[in-house]
Amino acid sequence: MSRAIDRPLGLLRSFLVYRAIPWRSAQLRRFYRRFLPAGGLAFDVGAHAGNRVAAFRQLGARVVALEPQPDFVRLLGRRFGHDAQVALLPQALGRAPGQARLLASPRTPSVATLSTDFVRRAGAAPSFRRVRWEAGPLVPVTTLDALIATHGRPDFVKIDVEGFELEVLMGLSQPLPALSFEFVPAVRDVALGCIDRLEALAGPGRYRYAVSLGEQQRLLRPEGEGAGAMRDWLQALPAHAPSGDVHAWLMA
């Protein structure tokens, strides 16, 4: 299949996976209600097709959405460009401002990354066997601290950046009320590093952690657990286990 066909088919696949399932919108609203108050502020880092942006807006939150892939920037602009409560930024996040080379897959555009290490290591896992990475454009990079200085302290941050999650958190210098970051078993050390970073920012024991798998929109342990138990769970995952998200929230 030619590259000219791969990209449109990849975008269509993303649309179908993230937007064409009728009940997913209600699932997302129910899931994120516990983290995001009405009138709150959410950062969507790796906004992709905008399904989380839509859910956050439906919950009454203001949203800052970051997406470095030009095709998805255009899609997000068509969908949310008229909404004054959504700030769309064609940028990536990292530990310092600058530029970085985007690595993307035309056939599976949901897995774009700035991490060459992720491409090398996750690419060997069965779940990424069909992904063919290509070097994309240089994209602007900012930091969570810079976003907070401009838009305010968020109530919730969703981070889905394919192995670059720890780099995003290294650009943060304060604890946040709640956030999520993706984990992939093939590179679980990234998620373990994210936990270490959050514990360093907030102080030991202040965050509770829980996992959601894939797109299931439910926490395996809704009451949460401490950092040690979360590390143990991640370390015990088989290499072929599904990916998901670690959710963290500050204790009152």
C-alpha positions as CSV (number, residue, x, y, z in Angstrom):
1,M,0.0,0.0,0.0
2,S,1.4,3.4,-1.0
3,R,2.1,6.2,1.5
4,A,-0.5,8.3,-0.3
5,I,-3.1,5.8,0.7
6,D,-1.7,4.9,4.1
7,R,-2.2,8.4,5.6
8,P,-5.9,8.9,4.6
9,L,-6.7,5.3,5.8
10,G,-4.9,5.9,9.0
11,L,-6.9,9.1,9.7
12,L,-10.1,7.3,8.9
13,R,-9.2,4.5,11.3
14,S,-8.5,7.0,14.0
15,F,-11.9,8.7,13.4
16,L,-13.7,5.3,13.6
17,V,-11.8,4.2,16.7
18,Y,-12.2,7.4,18.7
19,R,-15.4,9.1,17.4
20,A,-17.7,6.6,15.6
21,I,-18.7,4.5,18.6
22,P,-22.0,6.1,19.8
23,W,-21.7,5.4,23.5
24,R,-18.0,6.3,23.9
25,S,-18.8,10.0,24.5
26,A,-21.0,9.1,27.5
27,Q,-18.4,6.7,28.8
28,L,-15.7,9.4,28.7
29,R,-17.9,11.9,30.5
30,R,-18.7,9.5,33.3
31,F,-15.1,8.5,33.6
32,Y,-13.5,12.0,33.8
33,R,-16.2,13.5,36.0
34,R,-14.3,12.3,39.1
35,F,-11.2,14.3,38.1
36,L,-12.6,17.4,36.4
37,P,-15.0,19.8,38.1
38,A,-17.4,22.0,36.1
39,G,-15.8,25.2,35.4
40,G,-12.4,23.6,35.8
41,L,-9.3,23.6,33.4
42,A,-8.0,20.6,31.6
43,F,-4.8,20.2,29.5
44,D,-5.1,17.5,26.8
45,V,-1.5,16.7,25.8
46,G,-1.6,14.6,22.6
47,A,-5.2,15.6,21.7
48,H,-5.3,13.4,18.6
49,A,-8.9,13.4,17.2
50,G,-10.3,15.4,20.1
51,N,-12.5,12.8,21.9
52,R,-11.2,13.8,25.3
53,V,-11.4,17.5,24.4
54,A,-15.1,17.0,23.6
55,A,-15.7,15.1,26.9
56,F,-13.9,17.8,28.9
57,R,-16.0,20.5,27.3
58,Q,-19.2,18.5,27.9
59,L,-18.3,18.5,31.5
60,G,-18.1,22.3,31.5
61,A,-14.3,22.6,31.6
62,R,-12.1,25.0,29.7
63,V,-9.5,23.0,27.6
64,V,-6.0,23.6,26.4
65,A,-5.4,21.0,23.7
66,L,-1.9,20.3,22.3
67,E,-1.4,18.2,19.1
68,P,1.8,18.4,16.9
69,Q,0.5,16.4,13.9
70,P,-0.7,18.8,11.2
71,D,-3.5,16.6,10.0
72,F,-5.0,16.4,13.5
73,V,-4.4,20.1,14.1
74,R,-6.6,20.8,11.1
75,L,-9.3,18.3,12.3
76,L,-9.3,19.8,15.7
77,G,-9.6,23.3,14.2
78,R,-12.6,22.3,12.3
79,R,-14.2,20.7,15.3
80,F,-13.3,23.2,18.1
81,G,-12.0,26.3,16.4
82,H,-15.3,28.2,17.0
83,D,-15.2,27.4,20.8
84,A,-13.7,30.2,22.8
85,Q,-13.2,27.8,25.7
86,V,-10.8,25.6,23.8
87,A,-7.2,26.8,23.1
88,L,-5.7,24.7,20.3
89,L,-1.9,24.6,20.2
90,P,0.0,22.9,17.4
91,Q,2.9,22.0,19.8
92,A,4.4,19.2,21.7
93,L,5.6,19.2,25.4
94,G,9.0,18.4,26.8
95,R,11.4,19.2,29.6
96,A,12.5,22.5,27.9
97,P,11.3,24.8,25.1
98,G,12.7,24.3,21.7
99,Q,12.1,22.0,18.7
100,A,12.1,18.3,18.1
101,R,11.6,15.9,15.2
102,L,8.3,14.2,15.2
103,L,8.2,10.5,14.4
104,A,4.9,9.2,13.0
105,S,3.3,6.3,11.3
106,P,1.1,7.1,8.3
107,R,-1.0,4.0,8.7
108,T,-1.4,4.4,12.5
109,P,-1.2,8.1,13.2
110,S,-2.3,7.7,16.8
111,V,1.2,6.6,17.8
112,A,3.3,9.7,16.9
113,T,6.2,10.4,19.3
114,L,9.3,12.5,19.9
115,S,11.1,9.6,21.5
116,T,13.5,7.6,19.2
117,D,14.1,5.3,22.2
118,F,10.3,4.5,22.2
119,V,10.4,3.7,18.5
120,R,13.4,1.4,18.9
121,R,12.1,-0.5,22.0
122,A,8.4,-0.5,21.6
123,G,8.8,-1.3,17.9
124,A,10.0,-4.8,18.9
125,A,6.8,-5.5,20.8
126,P,4.0,-7.6,19.1
127,S,1.4,-4.8,19.5
128,F,3.7,-2.4,17.4
129,R,4.7,-5.0,14.8
130,R,2.7,-3.3,12.0
131,V,3.7,0.2,12.8
132,R,6.1,1.8,10.3
133,W,7.7,4.9,11.6
134,E,8.8,7.8,9.5
135,A,10.6,11.0,10.3
136,G,8.2,14.0,10.2
137,P,8.6,17.7,10.6
138,L,10.3,19.6,13.3
139,V,7.7,20.7,15.8
140,P,7.7,23.4,18.4
141,V,8.1,22.2,22.0
142,T,6.9,24.0,25.2
143,T,6.6,22.9,28.8
144,L,3.9,22.3,31.3
145,D,5.3,25.1,33.4
146,A,5.0,27.5,30.5
147,L,1.4,26.4,29.8
148,I,0.5,27.0,33.4
149,A,2.1,30.4,33.4
150,T,-0.1,31.3,30.4
151,H,-3.4,29.5,31.1
152,G,-3.4,28.7,34.8
153,R,-3.0,25.6,37.0
154,P,-5.1,22.8,35.5
155,D,-7.4,20.5,37.5
156,F,-6.5,17.6,35.2
157,V,-3.9,16.8,32.6
158,K,-4.1,13.9,30.2
159,I,-0.7,12.9,28.8
160,D,-0.6,10.5,25.8
161,V,2.7,11.0,23.9
162,E,4.0,7.5,23.2
163,G,7.0,7.1,25.5
164,F,7.7,10.8,26.0
165,E,5.5,11.1,29.2
166,L,8.5,11.4,31.6
167,E,10.0,14.2,29.4
168,V,6.7,16.1,29.7
169,L,6.6,15.7,33.5
170,M,10.3,16.9,33.7
171,G,8.9,20.3,32.4
172,L,6.7,20.6,35.5
173,S,7.9,22.0,38.8
174,Q,4.8,21.8,41.0
175,P,2.3,19.0,41.9
176,L,-1.1,19.1,40.1
177,P,-4.5,18.0,41.4
178,A,-4.9,15.1,39.0
179,L,-3.4,13.7,35.8
180,S,-2.9,10.6,33.7
181,F,-0.1,9.3,31.7
182,E,0.1,6.3,29.3
183,F,2.1,3.2,30.1
184,V,3.3,0.6,27.5
185,P,4.7,-2.6,29.0
186,A,7.6,-2.7,26.5
187,V,8.9,0.6,28.0
188,R,7.4,0.4,31.5
189,D,10.5,2.2,32.9
190,V,9.0,5.4,31.5
191,A,5.8,5.0,33.6
192,L,7.9,4.1,36.6
193,G,9.9,7.2,36.1
194,C,6.7,9.2,35.9
195,I,5.6,7.9,39.3
196,D,9.0,8.8,40.7
197,R,8.7,12.3,39.3
198,L,5.2,12.9,40.8
199,E,6.4,11.6,44.2
200,A,9.3,14.1,44.0
201,L,7.1,17.0,43.1
202,A,4.4,16.4,45.7
203,G,6.3,14.5,48.5
204,P,6.0,10.8,49.2
205,G,2.5,9.4,49.7
206,R,0.5,12.4,48.6
207,Y,-0.7,10.9,45.3
208,R,-3.0,7.9,44.8
209,Y,-2.7,5.9,41.6
210,A,-5.0,3.7,39.6
211,V,-4.9,2.1,36.2
212,S,-7.3,2.0,33.3
213,L,-6.6,-0.5,30.4
214,G,-6.9,0.5,26.8
215,E,-10.1,2.4,26.1
216,Q,-12.2,0.7,28.8
217,Q,-12.8,3.9,30.7
218,R,-12.8,2.3,34.2
219,L,-10.3,2.2,37.0
220,L,-9.2,-1.3,38.1
221,R,-9.0,-0.1,41.7
222,P,-11.1,3.1,41.9
223,E,-10.0,3.8,45.5
224,G,-6.4,4.0,44.3
225,E,-3.2,2.8,45.9
226,G,0.2,4.2,46.9
227,A,3.2,4.6,44.7
228,G,4.9,1.4,45.9
229,A,1.9,-0.8,45.0
230,M,1.6,0.9,41.6
231,R,5.3,0.3,40.9
232,D,4.9,-3.3,41.8
233,W,1.9,-3.7,39.6
234,L,3.7,-2.2,36.6
235,Q,6.9,-4.3,37.2
236,A,4.8,-7.5,37.3
237,L,3.2,-6.9,33.9
238,P,4.0,-9.5,31.2
239,A,5.7,-8.1,28.2
240,H,2.7,-8.8,26.0
241,A,0.2,-7.2,28.4
242,P,-2.1,-4.4,27.0
243,S,-1.1,-0.8,27.4
244,G,-3.3,1.7,29.3
245,D,-3.1,4.8,31.5
246,V,-2.0,5.4,35.1
247,H,-4.2,8.0,36.8
248,A,-2.9,10.0,39.7
249,W,-4.7,12.3,42.1
250,L,-3.6,14.3,45.2
251,M,-5.1,13.2,48.5
252,A,-7.1,15.9,50.2
